[in-house]
Amino acid sequence: MKPEAWREVACRSRQQAELYFQKQNFGRAFAHFLVALKLNPQWKPELKEQFSLCLCSWGNILESQNRYTDLFNCYEQALEIFGDNDAVLNNLGAHLYRSNHLKEALHYFKKAVDVNTDNLQALRNLQSVKNLLVERWHFRMLNDSSRNKAYRDAIIKKVSQGFNSVLDIGTGTGILSLFAVEGGAKEVFSCDVSETMINIAEKVISANNASGKIRLINKMSTDIRIPEDIPNRVLTEVASALNIDFMNREQLRKLIQCDSVFSCAAKCVAEGNIDAAAVWFELHLDDDIVLSSAPGSNSCWEQAIFPVKRPLHISPNQMINFEVKLSGRKLCVDISVTDETEVIQSNKTQELEHNLSVQREDPQKSTSEIHEMLNAVQLQHDGNIYVSQELVKSLNDSHWISAVRNVCKMTEVVCSQKVLDMSHFPMLGLSLLEEQKDNSSDTDSSLVCITRIPGDELAIRTWAKIHGINNSLIKCIREHEISDLESNGQTFDLIMTQPFETTGELREKTFNSLSTIRKLLNREGILLPKSISVDCKLVQSEWIKKVSGVRDISCTCGYDIADFINEYQVSQHLDFNLDTTETQDLSETATVLEMTLIDNLDGLITKDLTVPVVASGCVNAIPYWFRIQFLPGGPEFSTLHIGSFVKQAAVLVEPELCVVKNQKVHLTVKQFQSILHIELEEQ
């Protein structure tokens, strides 16, 4: 094809791409953009933003339809053209993140930040995935030298007493396994369900010259199987302890009603320490068909394990005596060694199931219920229900409740009839309905509020009932249904937003929905809060050091661990509590940013300012918090007070900056939608 023909095809494809993009047919638009850019790469700079938006929209559609193969194929093609497009890299990472491919998501978030350090979305995504891959308590534990030394001493002591076979459950970085090797353990098995922690542990073990001495198992401890995962727990031949004939009624009666003792013996096949006896069964369904729960059988039944009080050293060909006691439904096992007078009795009694068809609880269901109980707060209402933590926290913040009630008294607000209250608990909307309930002219009053779990709605309606409010005036919806209000043409006299997360960040969902929220407001309507200010100060905190990274090799008893886990350091700490955290203030409070919800926050906003130092020290954190003014001349609310339902966040300064009194420090504050980032440098 001649060059003129190539250019013609490219131009036609670009025209089609832009036409389909305007019609929001993103799939066809993406296909035509690919053709146009492959034929004419010179268009890349001018089509970069439009192409990224098109791919983002098309990717979201494919993800909503669970078409993941098509989704990742599209991104593979896009990266062939825009391999250095930070928006494409970040969006691919986001898809991987949501589909729980965290390791792969981390890779693309890193690449996006490397391409563009001002991509605050990619930076926050990178922080989030690091927090998930390595929980922050790992840093606190590794920095606790007293804890680590105590574990080291205890483990080495036990190994010296003959506990030569060690299983480290939830190994993390592998530090406890290293202690076992240091003590001279003959075999060390270390398990962890986290692939990331296993990878870190593998590097730590290698760096500390323990390769080949520790076997890493990427499993939950409850999923470990013998002999597949731990082949050396078997030291004797198998012995048959008891045979039960289910056709023999007299035998069954005696087993159930009388205490019975059975003895058997097994020959040792290897030298080692006996730590426990494993018991299983073989079920003969007929003369030929047998079910077994033996190790390695992959049966749904597991083995019963009877640990001994202390290890029992044995040699090949030595005989082990087992005494099996059956009392009612309880089974216990005693172990003794020929030529030894001491009998080692198991310290665990197992209950023998009297019916092989006993139904067990669904473990997934149980875990879900426990998780819900731990992450919800109980409210009494004709029985027990669960409401969100955010709802209860906001109700317990007296400063917040007082400020909201004072807003209700303002002239601009009190006449509002149609209200959308997006708060965790719609105190503003409910208070207005309570004020208006005796006013016969306010028959059009109504409240739409957001609920997060079913119990929230019951709590809201219970509060309304107690305060004499007609529940038919209240409509509860989920947050994703806000767009339906716009589709239905519904508008409001007053909208109360929820601009903060309780962890101390601006709320992403609220800021992403601002364009829709503004459309829901009547022409003369009120959007609350009117303004938001961001305040911060420079501090020095030893606690921050302990939770943000491993600093001193002495804390980890001389083992090289820091380099490997510090790869997962983050630059921001959420849920920071200045009330309870010991800090040294190195500056006064400074207001670094002010915004309104009417502002266009879709672009990157940058602000520079100078902060004077009031005390000498080393800055390692910049905690920040929010002040809101509901309306001009109205009450203010700060998230910095004792009992605030919104905690503070802190930007970590790495490396720390040492300053002296009266020095000035330069801050650069960046904002993109709900994302804040603060950089510090010496002036």
ZAMARGU-4260 file (C-alpha; in steps of 0.2 Angstrom, whole numbers, plus 5000, padded with zeros to 4 digits):
<rodrens>
0) 5000/5000/5000 | 5007/5017/4995 | 5010/5030/5009 | 4996/5041/5003 | 4984/5026/5006
5) 4991/5023/5024 | 4988/5041/5028 | 4971/5040/5022 | 4967/5025/5032 | 4975/5032/5047
10) 4965/5049/5045 | 4948/5039/5042 | 4952/5028/5058 | 4955/5044/5068 | 4939/5052/5063
15) 4929/5036/5067 | 4938/5034/5084 | 4933/5052/5089 | 4915/5050/5082 | 4913/5034/5092
20) 4921/5042/5107 | 4908/5056/5107 | 4894/5043/5105 | 4902/5034/5120 | 4904/5019/5110
25) 4921/5016/5118 | 4924/4998/5112 | 4924/5004/5094 | 4933/5020/5098 | 4947/5011/5106
30) 4949/4999/5091 | 4950/5014/5079 | 4962/5023/5090 | 4973/5008/5089 | 4973/5008/5070
35) 4976/5026/5069 | 4991/5027/5081 | 4999/5011/5074 | 4998/5019/5057 | 5003/5037/5062
40) 5013/5036/5079 | 5016/5055/5077 | 4998/5058/5084 | 5003/5050/5101 | 5006/5067/5110
45) 4989/5075/5104 | 4979/5059/5106 | 4987/5053/5123 | 4973/5060/5135 | 4958/5055/5124
50) 4965/5038/5121 | 4968/5035/5140 | 4950/5041/5144 | 4943/5029/5130 | 4953/5014/5137
55) 4948/5018/5155 | 4930/5019/5150 | 4931/5003/5139 | 4940/4994/5152 | 4927/4998/5166
60) 4914/4991/5154 | 4924/4975/5151 | 4927/4973/5170 | 4908/4975/5174 | 4905/4961/5161
65) 4918/4950/5169 | 4927/4950/5152 | 4944/4949/5159 | 4953/4941/5145 | 4947/4955/5133
70) 4951/4968/5146 | 4969/4963/5148 | 4971/4960/5129 | 4966/4978/5127 | 4979/4985/5139
75) 4992/4974/5131 | 4989/4982/5114 | 4988/4999/5122 | 5005/4997/5131 | 5013/4992/5114
80) 5009/5010/5109 | 5009/5020/5126 | 5022/5010/5136 | 5026/5026/5145 | 5008/5032/5148
85) 5006/5034/5167 | 4987/5034/5166 | 4987/5018/5156 | 4999/5010/5168 | 4989/5016/5183
90) 4972/5010/5176 | 4979/4993/5172 | 4986/4992/5190 | 4969/4997/5196 | 4960/4983/5187
95) 4973/4970/5193 | 4971/4977/5211 | 4952/4975/5210 | 4954/4957/5203 | 4965/4953/5218
100) 4981/4952/5208 | 4991/4962/5220 | 5008/4958/5215 | 5005/4962/5197 | 4996/4978/5202
105) 5011/4984/5213 | 5022/4982/5197 | 5011/4993/5186 | 5008/5006/5200 | 5027/5008/5202
110) 5030/5010/5184 | 5016/5024/5183 | 5024/5033/5198 | 5042/5031/5190 | 5035/5039/5174
115) 5026/5053/5182 | 5029/5057/5201 | 5015/5069/5200 | 5002/5056/5197 | 4994/5056/5214
120) 4982/5043/5209 | 4995/5030/5205 | 5005/5036/5221 | 4990/5032/5232 | 4986/5016/5224
125) 5004/5011/5226 | 5003/5015/5245 | 4987/5005/5246 | 4993/4989/5238 | 5009/4990/5249
130) 4998/4991/5265 | 4989/4976/5259 | 5004/4965/5254 | 5013/4969/5270 | 5003/4974/5286
135) 5010/4989/5296 | 5012/4979/5312 | 5027/4969/5304 | 5037/4985/5306 | 5032/4988/5325
140) 5036/4970/5329 | 5053/4970/5320 | 5058/4986/5329 | 5053/4979/5346 | 5070/4974/5352
145) 5064/4967/5369 | 5051/4956/5360 | 5063/4949/5348 | 5077/4946/5361 | 5064/4937/5372
150) 5059/4926/5358 | 5077/4922/5353 | 5082/4917/5371 | 5066/4906/5373 | 5068/4898/5356
155) 5086/4894/5358 | 5083/4887/5375 | 5069/4875/5369 | 5080/4869/5355 | 5094/4866/5367
160) 5082/4855/5377 | 5079/4843/5363 | 5065/4852/5353 | 5075/4850/5337 | 5061/4850/5324
165) 5052/4867/5323 | 5037/4873/5314 | 5036/4892/5313 | 5017/4897/5310 | 5015/4914/5301
170) 5033/4916/5298 | 5032/4933/5291 | 5050/4939/5288 | 5057/4922/5295 | 5066/4930/5310
175) 5059/4917/5322 | 5065/4903/5311 | 5082/4911/5310 | 5083/4910/5329 | 5079/4891/5328
180) 5093/4888/5316 | 5104/4899/5327 | 5100/4887/5341 | 5105/4872/5331 | 5088/4865/5326
185) 5090/4850/5315 | 5074/4855/5304 | 5064/4871/5303 | 5048/4872/5293 | 5041/4890/5291
190) 5023/4893/5284 | 5014/4909/5279 | 4999/4911/5268 | 5005/4927/5261 | 5015/4925/5245
195) 5023/4942/5248 | 5029/4937/5265 | 5036/4921/5259 | 5046/4930/5246 | 5053/4942/5259
200) 5057/4928/5270 | 5066/4919/5256 | 5077/4934/5253 | 5080/4936/5272 | 5085/4918/5274
205) 5097/4919/5260 | 5105/4935/5266 | 5108/4928/5283 | 5116/4912/5276 | 5102/4900/5281
210) 5097/4894/5264 | 5094/4875/5264 | 5091/4876/5283 | 5073/4882/5283 | 5059/4875/5272
215) 5046/4888/5267 | 5028/4883/5265 | 5016/4895/5256 | 5001/4889/5265 | 4989/4891/5280
220) 4995/4880/5294 | 4978/4872/5294 | 4981/4867/5276 | 4998/4859/5279 | 4999/4840/5274
225) 5010/4826/5280 | 5020/4820/5271 | 5018/4832/5256 | 5023/4848/5265 | 5032/4841/5281
230) 5039/4824/5276 | 5049/4820/5291 | 5036/4819/5305 | 5034/4800/5302 | 5047/4790/5313
235) 5038/4774/5315 | 5029/4760/5306 | 5010/4761/5306 | 5002/4751/5320 | 4983/4746/5321
240) 4976/4751/5338 | 4958/4747/5337 | 4946/4737/5326 | 4927/4741/5327 | 4914/4730/5319
245) 4898/4740/5317 | 4888/4724/5314 | 4893/4718/5332 | 4880/4727/5343 | 4888/4720/5359
250) 4905/4727/5355 | 4898/4744/5351 | 4888/4744/5367 | 4904/4741/5377 | 4914/4754/5368
255) 4900/4767/5371 | 4896/4762/5389 | 4912/4756/5396 | 4930/4762/5398 | 4942/4752/5386
260) 4961/4751/5385 | 4970/4745/5369 | 4988/4742/5367 | 4999/4741/5351 | 5017/4744/5346
265) 5027/4750/5332 | 5045/4749/5326 | 5055/4765/5324 | 5061/4767/5306 | 5072/4783/5309
270) 5082/4792/5322 | 5073/4808/5329 | 5062/4815/5342 | 5044/4810/5344 | 5034/4826/5346
275) 5016/4819/5343 | 5006/4803/5338 | 4995/4804/5323 | 4979/4794/5323 | 4967/4791/5309
280) 4955/4778/5303 | 4951/4766/5289 | 4933/4763/5285 | 4929/4747/5276 | 4912/4750/5266
285) 4913/4732/5260 | 4926/4719/5257 | 4934/4729/5243 | 4930/4747/5245 | 4940/4757/5259
290) 4940/4775/5264 | 4956/4781/5274 | 4960/4797/5283 | 4978/4793/5283 | 4991/4807/5279
295) 4993/4809/5260 | 4975/4802/5257 | 4968/4819/5252 | 4953/4814/5262 | 4940/4827/5269
300) 4944/4820/5286 | 4960/4825/5295 | 4971/4816/5307 | 4969/4818/5326 | 4986/4824/5333
305) 4991/4820/5351 | 5007/4830/5356 | 5018/4824/5370 | 5024/4834/5384 | 5042/4834/5379
310) 5051/4826/5364 | 5056/4808/5366 | 5072/4803/5357 | 5072/4787/5348 | 5083/4776/5337
315) 5080/4764/5322 | 5072/4747/5327 | 5067/4753/5344 | 5049/4749/5349 | 5036/4762/5353
320) 5022/4757/5364 | 5005/4765/5362 | 4991/4764/5375 | 4974/4769/5368 | 4961/4774/5380
325) 4943/4775/5375 | 4930/4782/5388 | 4913/4786/5381 | 4916/4797/5366 | 4934/4803/5371
330) 4950/4796/5365 | 4968/4798/5372 | 4984/4791/5368 | 4999/4787/5379 | 5016/4784/5372
335) 5031/4775/5380 | 5048/4768/5373 | 5054/4751/5376 | 5069/4751/5389 | 5063/4768/5396
340) 5054/4768/5412 | 5046/4785/5409 | 5029/4786/5401 | 5025/4802/5391 | 5007/4805/5391
345) 4998/4816/5378 | 4992/4832/5384 | 4977/4833/5372 | 4961/4823/5372 | 4951/4821/5357
350) 4933/4819/5355 | 4928/4803/5345 | 4914/4807/5333 | 4900/4795/5337 | 4892/4797/5320
355) 4902/4798/5304 | 4889/4809/5296 | 4890/4823/5309 | 4887/4840/5300 | 4900/4853/5303
360) 4897/4872/5302 | 4902/4880/5286 | 4919/4887/5290 | 4917/4901/5277 | 4900/4906/5285
365) 4908/4906/5302 | 4923/4917/5297 | 4911/4929/5289 | 4900/4931/5304 | 4916/4933/5315
370) 4922/4946/5303 | 4906/4956/5304 | 4906/4955/5323 | 4923/4962/5324 | 4920/4976/5311
375) 4903/4982/5317 | 4895/4989/5333 | 4880/4982/5341 | 4864/4992/5343 | 4849/4986/5354
380) 4833/4986/5345 | 4820/4972/5348 | 4836/4960/5347 | 4853/4962/5341 | 4857/4971/5325
385) 4874/4978/5317 | 4877/4995/5312 | 4893/5002/5304 | 4907/5008/5314 | 4907/5025/5305
390) 4889/5028/5311 | 4893/5024/5329 | 4909/5034/5329 | 4900/5050/5322 | 4887/5049/5335
395) 4900/5048/5349 | 4908/5063/5343 | 4900/5077/5353 | 4909/5091/5344 | 4902/5085/5327
400) 4884/5083/5334 | 4884/5100/5342 | 4891/5108/5326 | 4878/5100/5315 | 4863/5104/5327
405) 4869/5123/5327 | 4869/5122/5308 | 4851/5117/5309 | 4847/5133/5318 | 4854/5145/5304
410) 4841/5154/5294 | 4848/5148/5277 | 4846/5130/5282 | 4830/5129/5293 | 4818/5132/5278
415) 4826/5118/5268 | 4813/5105/5264 | 4820/5092/5252 | 4837/5086/5259 | 4850/5074/5254
420) 4861/5070/5269 | 4876/5059/5264 | 4884/5059/5282 | 4887/5042/5291 | 4872/5046/5302
425) 4860/5060/5294 | 4859/5070/5310 | 4856/5086/5300 | 4842/5079/5289 | 4834/5071/5304
430) 4835/5087/5315 | 4827/5097/5301 | 4813/5085/5300 | 4811/5085/5318 | 4810/5104/5318
435) 4797/5104/5304 | 4786/5090/5310 | 4774/5102/5319 | 4773/5114/5305 | 4758/5110/5294
440) 4765/5120/5280 | 4780/5109/5278 | 4771/5094/5271 | 4783/5093/5257 | 4798/5089/5268
445) 4808/5074/5264 | 4825/5066/5268 | 4836/5055/5257 | 4851/5047/5266 | 4865/5035/5262
450) 4866/5019/5272 | 4881/5007/5271 | 4874/4991/5279 | 4856/4986/5282 | 4858/4989/5301
455) 4861/5008/5297 | 4844/5010/5290 | 4836/5002/5305 | 4846/5013/5317 | 4840/5029/5307
460) 4822/5024/5307 | 4823/5019/5325 | 4830/5037/5329 | 4816/5045/5319 | 4802/5035/5328
465) 4809/5040/5345 | 4809/5058/5340 | 4791/5058/5332 | 4797/5059/5314 | 4786/5051/5301
470) 4796/5037/5293 | 4788/5039/5276 | 4797/5055/5274 | 4814/5046/5274 | 4821/5036/5260
475) 4837/5026/5262 | 4848/5022/5247 | 4865/5015/5244 | 4879/5026/5238 | 4880/5019/5220
480) 4861/5024/5218 | 4865/5043/5219 | 4867/5043/5200 | 4849/5036/5199 | 4843/5052/5208
485) 4850/5063/5194 | 4842/5051/5181 | 4825/5053/5189 | 4826/5072/5189 | 4826/5074/5208
490) 4834/5089/5215 | 4837/5096/5233 | 4836/5112/5243 | 4851/5106/5254 | 4864/5093/5252
495) 4875/5088/5266 | 4891/5079/5260 | 4903/5067/5269 | 4920/5074/5264 | 4931/5063/5275
500) 4936/5046/5278 | 4937/5041/5297 | 4955/5036/5293 | 4959/5055/5290 | 4959/5056/5271
505) 4947/5066/5260 | 4934/5054/5254 | 4937/5048/5237 | 4919/5042/5233 | 4912/5059/5238
510) 4925/5069/5228 | 4922/5058/5213 | 4904/5061/5214 | 4904/5080/5215 | 4899/5083/5197
515) 4883/5073/5200 | 4880/5080/5217 | 4881/5098/5210 | 4868/5093/5197 | 4856/5087/5211
520) 4856/5104/5219 | 4842/5117/5216 | 4847/5134/5209 | 4846/5142/5226 | 4851/5126/5235
525) 4864/5124/5249 | 4879/5113/5247 | 4888/5109/5264 | 4901/5111/5270 | 4904/5128/5262
530) 4923/5126/5263 | 4937/5114/5269 | 4954/5119/5275 | 4969/5108/5277 | 4980/5111/5293
535) 4997/5103/5297 | 5012/5104/5307 | 5030/5097/5308 | 5033/5085/5321 | 5046/5072/5327
540) 5040/5056/5333 | 5048/5040/5339 | 5032/5030/5336 | 5032/5035/5318 | 5049/5028/5316
545) 5044/5011/5323 | 5028/5009/5312 | 5036/5016/5295 | 5052/5005/5293 | 5065/4995/5301
550) 5080/5006/5306 | 5092/4997/5317 | 5099/4980/5314 | 5101/4978/5333 | 5082/4978/5334
555) 5082/4962/5324 | 5096/4954/5334 | 5109/4957/5321 | 5100/4949/5307 | 5099/4958/5290
560) 5080/4960/5287 | 5078/4979/5285 | 5083/4980/5266 | 5069/4967/5261 | 5054/4973/5271
565) 5058/4991/5269 | 5054/4989/5250 | 5036/4990/5256 | 5037/5006/5266 | 5024/5019/5262
570) 5025/5038/5263 | 5008/5041/5272 | 5001/5034/5288 | 4982/5034/5290 | 4972/5033/5306
575) 4985/5044/5315 | 4980/5050/5332 | 4989/5065/5339 | 4979/5064/5355 | 4988/5048/5360
580) 5004/5048/5350 | 5019/5056/5358 | 5026/5069/5347 | 5037/5084/5348 | 5030/5099/5339
585) 5043/5108/5328 | 5032/5121/5320 | 5015/5130/5324 | 5000/5124/5315 | 4999/5130/5297
590) 4985/5131/5285 | 4992/5123/5269 | 4976/5122/5258 | 4958/5129/5256 | 4945/5122/5245
595) 4926/5122/5242 | 4916/5108/5234 | 4911/5120/5220 | 4929/5121/5215 | 4935/5112/5200
600) 4946/5099/5208 | 4949/5088/5193 | 4966/5095/5189 | 4982/5095/5199 | 4983/5109/5211
605) 5000/5114/5218 | 5003/5127/5232 | 5020/5132/5240 | 5022/5140/5257 | 5035/5143/5270
610) 5034/5136/5288 | 5044/5143/5302 | 5053/5131/5314 | 5049/5134/5333 | 5060/5120/5341
615) 5075/5111/5335 | 5074/5093/5331 | 5072/5081/5316 | 5056/5081/5306 | 5050/5064/5302
620) 5031/5067/5300 | 5019/5080/5294 | 5002/5076/5302 | 4987/5085/5294 | 4969/5087/5298
625) 4954/5096/5292 | 4943/5111/5297 | 4926/5114/5289 | 4915/5129/5289 | 4897/5124/5286
630) 4891/5141/5280 | 4899/5159/5281 | 4897/5165/5299 | 4891/5148/5305 | 4899/5135/5316
635) 4916/5127/5312 | 4922/5109/5315 | 4940/5103/5316 | 4944/5085/5315 | 4958/5088/5328
640) 4950/5086/5345 | 4949/5072/5358 | 4936/5059/5352 | 4935/5065/5334 | 4927/5052/5323
645) 4939/5057/5309 | 4957/5053/5314 | 4972/5062/5307 | 4984/5057/5293 | 5002/5059/5292
650) 5015/5061/5278 | 5031/5052/5282 | 5047/5062/5279 | 5061/5050/5273 | 5075/5053/5276
655) 5071/5064/5291 | 5075/5083/5290 | 5085/5090/5305 | 5080/5108/5309 | 5085/5122/5321
660) 5074/5135/5329 | 5069/5150/5318 | 5074/5140/5303 | 5061/5141/5288 | 5056/5125/5279
665) 5048/5125/5262 | 5032/5114/5259 | 5024/5110/5242 | 5006/5104/5244 | 4998/5095/5229
670) 4980/5090/5227 | 4971/5080/5214 | 4953/5077/5218 | 4953/5069/5235 | 4971/5065/5236
675) 4983/5076/5245 | 5002/5075/5245 | 5015/5086/5255 | 5033/5087/5251 | 5046/5096/5262
680) 5063/5103/5259 | 5075/5114/5268 | 5075/5132/5263
</rodrens>
